[in-house]
Amino acid sequence: MKNFRVLFGTAAVAVSAFIGSAAADDLVKMTIGQRGNWDTAITHLGEKAGIFKKHGLELEMIYTSGSGETLQPVIAGGVDLGLAVGTLGAMAAYSKGAPVRIVGAQATGAADYWYAKNPAIKTLKDTNGYTIAYSSNGSSTHSVVRAFIDEYKLTGTKTQTTGSPSATLTAVMTDQVDVGWASPPFGLKEIEDGKIHIVAKATDAALVRGQTIRVLVANAKVLEDRKDVLERFMRAYRESIDYMYSDNPQVIKDYAEFVRVPEVMARRVRDEFFPKGLVNPDQIQGLDTLIPEAVNLKFIPTPLSKEQVAELIQIPPRK
């Protein structure tokens, strides 16, 4: 009986220590636009490598089909963070009084592209009278399409929300939409097979070149109540980016498994389409043109003041 008490006591201490250790990890809930894109896989790959765990964080990741779905749970307080939210969409929400704060850049420039299977549609100028896709209202693809229409004077082009790249590809192949959108690796095989061809790249719009088109956002209350957690998250996020661009072959293996493509294509996606600078989270670039563009495209009614910009953008500094 004495030995049983000793064993029981030892087991209880072990269980208690385990529970205490598990409880030490702070849970961070987040919505993430477009599962499978290289630039939206940062948290997945970082968690897979144990980086967020090292910083005392447990992640709950919910993938969405675009900024609208990503942003709403942040505004409602159902999640702490929203990743890959269109910058103009974030500005729009903030201008309407939503408790949204930008805590990092997610994509400066973009690897997104638009494509068609119809051989008559070769360039954007050929899209008059046809439908062109974007993911969801308020998304970066929405702002790019609106910029296409504005810059190229596409008076007869119609727009249509199609959700994720995979859903969009289905819509194009079944003639529900004429011009689809995608981000590598989606669509690369179909392009190689000659089933579709590229009509335009996001960088064909002046809005995108050198500008931060997607951001990381937090609920304003997270900044007040969970500042330490947010700072640790951003440290782990930055460390995950460094890992993704390292020589460690495991990251390519994990990404290939995540999106179910061959490793050679996974490496091509990173090396050809996503330079490391594209995912640098530390600076929102191009505000001097993004804000007027947000007004021009009717995302916000008037330009944001310096005070509003300072309140909206609060990126935790590197330490």
BELGI-V844294 format. One record per pair of residues at least 6 apart in sequence whose ideal C-beta (glycine too) atoms are under 6 Angstrom apart, sorted by the first residue. I is the first residue (numbers start at 1). GAP is how many residues later the second one is. D is the distance in whole Angstrom. If there is no record, write none. Layout:
i;gap;d
I;GAP;D
I;GAP;D
//
This chain:
i;gap;d
24;32;6
25;31;5
25;33;4
26;31;6
26;203;5
27;31;5
28;29;6
28;31;6
28;52;5
28;205;6
29;31;5
29;50;4
29;51;5
30;31;6
30;49;5
30;51;4
30;53;6
31;31;5
31;33;5
31;39;4
31;42;5
31;48;5
31;51;5
32;8;5
32;29;6
32;31;5
32;51;4
33;31;5
33;33;6
33;34;6
33;37;5
33;51;4
34;6;5
35;28;4
36;223;4
37;146;5
38;231;5
38;232;6
38;236;5
39;68;5
39;235;6
39;240;5
40;44;5
42;198;5
43;16;6
43;18;6
45;199;6
45;206;6
45;209;6
46;6;6
46;194;3
47;12;5
48;206;5
49;194;6
51;185;5
51;188;5
51;189;5
52;7;6
52;184;5
55;177;5
55;180;6
55;181;4
64;6;5
65;98;4
65;99;5
66;69;3
66;70;3
66;73;4
67;18;5
67;19;4
67;22;5
67;69;6
67;71;5
67;72;4
68;68;4
68;69;5
68;70;5
70;12;4
70;15;5
71;11;5
71;14;5
71;22;6
73;6;5
74;8;4
74;143;6
74;145;5
75;23;5
77;142;5
80;142;5
81;137;5
82;135;5
83;133;5
84;22;5
84;130;5
85;130;6
85;132;5
86;52;6
86;53;5
86;54;4
86;57;6
87;125;6
87;126;6
87;128;5
88;55;5
88;206;5
88;211;4
89;49;3
90;10;6
90;12;6
90;125;6
90;127;5
91;203;5
91;209;5
92;207;4
92;208;6
93;7;5
94;6;5
94;218;5
95;205;4
99;120;5
99;121;4
100;117;5
101;117;5
101;119;5
101;122;6
101;213;5
102;113;5
102;115;6
102;210;6
102;211;5
103;113;5
103;115;5
103;212;6
104;112;4
104;177;4
104;211;5
105;107;4
105;110;6
105;176;5
105;179;5
106;108;4
106;109;5
106;110;5
107;106;6
107;107;4
107;171;6
108;104;5
108;170;6
108;177;5
109;169;5
110;92;4
110;98;5
110;103;6
111;72;6
111;73;6
111;162;4
111;163;6
112;71;5
112;90;4
113;85;5
113;88;5
114;65;5
114;67;5
114;85;5
114;86;5
115;65;6
115;81;5
115;83;5
115;84;6
116;63;5
116;83;5
117;55;6
117;79;5
121;78;6
124;24;6
124;28;5
124;76;5
127;27;6
127;30;5
127;52;6
128;26;6
128;28;4
128;29;6
129;27;5
130;48;4
131;27;5
131;29;5
131;46;5
131;47;5
132;13;6
132;25;6
132;27;6
132;47;4
133;27;6
133;29;4
133;35;5
133;44;5
133;47;5
133;48;5
134;7;4
134;8;4
134;11;5
135;6;5
136;25;6
140;73;4
140;74;5
141;40;5
144;58;5
144;61;5
145;14;6
146;151;5
147;58;4
147;60;4
148;57;6
149;8;6
160;17;5
162;6;4
162;9;5
162;15;6
165;17;4
165;21;4
168;12;4
168;13;6
171;6;4
172;8;4
179;20;6
184;85;5
184;89;4
185;74;6
185;76;5
185;80;6
185;84;5
190;6;5
202;6;5
203;6;5
207;86;5
210;76;6
211;74;6
211;75;3
211;79;6
212;72;5
212;73;5
222;8;6
231;85;5
234;82;5
241;38;6
244;7;5
245;31;5
252;11;5
252;14;5
252;15;5
255;11;5
256;7;4
256;10;4
284;29;6
291;12;5
291;13;6
294;6;5
295;8;6
//
